């Protein structure tokens, strides 16, 4: 169990600092930049959790799917700036750049995006107010959950030589890119430099 306190914040910041991201520029220039937030906050108990959203059912793209808060970068906006803006727009969490603990590897999606995960510390969880225009519900996932041996699995599909990653959350299966980003964060917490760009998405997410 990771208590939601300053010691945990320091430990996670140190793990992120020790992680070496893949070099920029290896992904195709045609991909559109996007960012998501791995927002760490208090769980329903005293331990540390990250925020996972269920996207609103009326959205044009990826409706009703599980996702980390985030979206496309605006013109001239850095991934960190985009992640912080999207946190504010989707969940009402207005965080400063001082709350950023680090960034993970960019993940290229089949639908044409290059997603940068930004790890942030959201101390004031009482401020969370989901925007119904974008978010159907928000969930706190304890870090212990993703550290279980059976939290993730990998399956083969006939359409690709790459493995599809799946995160088992309650009775749902969460796929890449969200599952891949969460998996890499789990690995970073354990001090492992595990790459995830080659982990596949299910065919329904290729558009």
PyMOL commands that set and color helices and strands:
alter all, ss='L'
color gray80, all
select helices_A, chain A and resi 6-18+79-91+97-99+125-127+143-146+178-189+203-205
alter helices_A, ss='H'
color red, helices_A
select strands_A, chain A and resi 32-42+48-55+66-67+70-72+100-108+113-121+135-142+152-157+160-169+172-175
alter strands_A, ss='S'
color yellow, strands_A
deselect
rebuild
show_as cartoon
